[in-house]
Every structure is written in structure tokens, then in C-alpha cells.
Amino acid sequence: MGKRADRFVLRLLAAFLVQLAGSGLVAADEFHTPSISAMRVEWRAALDQFRTEVSGRPAATSTFSFAIQQRFAASDPRSMPALVQLNAITSEIFTGIGRSPIPVLLPFDAAAWLDARQSGAADAANVARYQADFRPVDVFHAGLSGYDATFSLAPGAGDGLPHRTFARPVEVQITGSLLVYDLADPAGGKGEPVKSLSAQYPDMRRFIREGYVRYAFTKFGVPYVVSIQCLDSTPRARRLACREAYPIAERFLRALRVAGGQPSRQRRDIASIIAERPVSASSEFTYRRSGDIIARTGARRTSGRADVTAYSQIRFPLVRVPVAVRSQQFARRDKTRLAGGTYPWRDNFCEDRSFNVGQCASGVGHQGQDIRPGSCTAEESAEGCDDKRQAIVAVRDAVVIRSPKQQAATLQINTRTEHIRFRYMHMNPSAMDAEGLLNGRRVIEGEPIGVVSNYLDRPNGTSRHLHFDVQVFTRDGWLWVNPYTTLVSAYERLIRGRGREIGTEPVTAAAVAHAMEAVGPGPHEGGEN
């Protein structure tokens, strides 16, 4: 009975495959767009909090009109004139603040600033006194999905803060977003309450994740996350310990006030759908499936994690083709790659590294993908192609997040349907500084922003390649996700051909017939009973 039952099951499976093959090919390698949830903003609550914050200030009393304008729709900014007036004032410091469709919380006392301005005491040089001693904003970017800002606190600044060992300014980031990416995230939603802030933020969670201490809370129906990059270690002069970051983050949180933003139409959730890809097949491009990292190269010998999400429709970051996406750290262990060839590509997102990556089974990984450009041909070299100056371009219209001397450049996209970041690494910091690739610069898709280099803390610190990664905003803040599928689909658009996934070739009628032969005849067709 055992053999007969096994054969019966196999024949049923083969028959099912025949039915699929009869209508064409079995699509085993479809990609999907991300699933994104849209928040519903409680603007009346934001207006009430702002009224409380400015009460008792003479200048504010004469400036802001809190009467609800019933003749305008709730999504019309004119229905809440106080917010329109607030945006006009704070936009002088935080450019474009009125573009945010959510209440903008910043450590800025607008009422005190307004009082001082009317008396002639307020100017850009002393703005820190109205920002809980945090220096003028390093980055502020408001878009159609929310806003992001980075402030810093200099050593010794901030009355009442404990002495710290770390000798450089501490950067504090805040993001509020109308859009939240729905990740399969077993580590998400954890953390501990902060008792000293529970009255101001009842649902606040504090946790350390992916190299940052994070404070996540909900206000006015919107998720906000305040974060500081740190290490859970002993304090050192050149390395900020998370225990030293706690009081700075909490000072920042206590100082948060409503600083701007304006109502917009309610958004709908964005469902995941099959991503668009070229119809015609490429004759050359092949790639291994997402999650198929080189054997035993994950931390504690864990494997990769399959992720077939194309997180954004981007322009591929390199100009010349072909290119190779494969491990730089464990290249010698990849026995299956073609010698000297470009294809097949191979995922290296969850390779063993010391970086925290919640999307990898081990909790640590590479954070992104390594992209190696191909060598110039003799003909291309004659026309000026240089192996050491392979152009890198912006993958989307974006705003740059990068301070001087940093070796990473991040492009941020903030539109009605996306709140996402793309990071480039291993370009020379001096060259990026000279080109003005710094905080706040706007770039357009396809614009050259550098060349593939080998910088890692110093020139010649690594092989010549581009490290490229992707972060999306979640209720735990910005998290790294696997960019492999995003890069595959971008490359397909660049070469105008669909790649072939190695190991998941489509099932055809001929393949099914071969499988049927392997199953053998049924019990009443002369076979063994």
C-alpha cells in the first residue's frame, strides 16, 4: 500500500502540473511591491496640544486664531488657521515644513521664539536657546508622507545633563510618517516603557535595535520614532555608549512641541501587487533566488532569508553593464559562479557581519548588497572608459542625508506613496565633500553622484565595489530590508530584458511528461502492485 499511495500522490501532482503547463508557464519568480499602511491623523488633537503649548504667551495670543473654520473641509488647511499661521513662522527655520501631512514635532518652542522675535531678540544665531540647547537643525526634510529631522547636541551643552565620556556632538534623529511599511518582523513591537516620560507619551517603548537606541510612540494617530546611533557598551571618547545616549534622547523628547504641518486628504492603505517587469527575456542575465547565500556564510551558519519584494521602482545605481552582484567577503567560497563571469547574481544580504539586521535569522548580517562593475573592454577603453572611474548615479529624485567626512551617502524619498532610503558606501569622502554631496542637497534620478571606489575608513580599505542598501520606515523606525529583488528588477529595466532565476525554471509540458515517465505506470497498467 505504501508504494501505491506514493505513486498515486505523485501522479496527482504531475496531473496538476500538466494543467498549469497547458496554459503556459508556471511563474515561480514573480516579484511583489511592498504592503504599506496609511495612518489616520487626529488633527483636532494636534491643534488642542498647540493651543496648550502657546497659552499664556502674549505674542502667541495675538498671532494665532484657533477658531475652527466650519465652512472648509476637515482636510483643507484653512479649516485650522492657527496651523497655517504656525507654518508661516516656523518655515523661516524649517524650510518646507508646511508640506508635511502630519503634525511636525520638533524640540522648538515656537511661542518663546515668537515672543523674542517681537522684542527683537530672536535670530538664527541664537536659535539653540529655543531648542533645548540643540544646535540649529542639521537635516530637515518634509514631504508628502511625513518628515525627518536631525539635530545635534555639542559636548557640554544642556543644563542638568550628566557628564559624558563621548567627546563629539551627539546626533538625534526624529521621523514621523503617515506611511508605515508592513514587514514580517518577529523582532518588532518590543521594548520597555520609560517611566519618566509616561505622562507625555503613554505608549512609549525604548529599545536598542540595528545600532540605535530608539524611542517609539504614537501621537495624534501617527507613529514617531526618536533615535540615536550608539553601542551597548562601556563609554569611550570616540564611541557613544547607549547609556550616555539615554538622557540626551529624553531631553529631546521632553522638548518636543507642535511646530507645523497641515491637513491633507485621507490616504488609503497600499496593497502589495505583482511588480511590473520586462516581458521579453534577456539572453544573458541570470540570478540565484533571494536568500540563496553562499553555503555556511551566514552568522552561526544560518542561511539567507528569501524576500521577493521590489521595495521601489528605482534606476539601477551603476551606469555601465554588465555588473556583478555577489559577495566580496566570501567570493572564494562561491564554487558555483562562472569563472571571471558576471552572472549569475547571488544574494549577500544575510552574510556574516557584525551589523545588526533584524530581517536575518541570526539577527546580524551585511545590511545590503555588493555591486562590482565589469571591466572596460578594449574598445570602451579606447573611447575613454576607465575601470577606476565607473559612474554611480542617483536611483531616484531624492534629498541627500550626509554630513562632511562621512563615508556613506543616503538618498531619501518622501512622496505620497513612499517613505524610503537608499544608502551608498565606499565612495571617497573627500570627493563627495568636494562635489557638495551633503545634507539637504536635492538630486534627480540618473544624476551622477560619484564613482565606484574602494574606501573603507581609508583609501584601498576594501575591494573596488559599491555597497547599496535600503531602509523603510516601520513602527520600530528605519529598518534595513533586502535590496536584492529591488536591484534585480531595476537591472532588468536597464537592460530591457527579464532575467532567468537559476533553480526555478518554468514548468513546461515537456518537463511534466518527463516527470510522468519518472513516476511510472499506474497499478492497473502493468506495473508492480
Secondary structure, 3 states (H helix, E strand, C coil): CHHHHHHHHHHHHHHHHHHHHHCCCCCCCCCECCCEEECCCCHHHHHHHHHHHHCCCHHHHHHCCCCCCCCCCCCCHHHCHHHHHHHHHHCCCCCCHHHCCCCEEECCCHHHHHHHHHCCCCCHHHHHHHCCCCCCCCEEEEECCEEEEEEEECCCCCCCCCCCCCCCCEEEEEEEECEEECCCCCCCCCCECCHHHCCCCCCCEEEEECCEEEEEEEECCEEEEEEEECECCCCECCECEHHHHHHHHHHHHHCCEEEECCCCCCCCCECCCECCCCCCEEEEEEEECCCCCCCCCEHHHCCCCCCCECCCCCCCCECCCCEEECCCCCHHHCCCCCCCCCCCECCCCCECCCEECCCCCCCEECCEEEEEECCCCHHHHHCCCCCCCCEEECCCCEEEECCCCCCEEEEEEECCCCEEEEEEECCCHHHHHHCCCCCCCEECCCCEEEECECCCCCCCCCCCEEEEEEEEEECCEEEEECCHHHHHHHHHHHHCCEEEEECCCCCCHHHHHHHHHHHCCCCCCCCCC
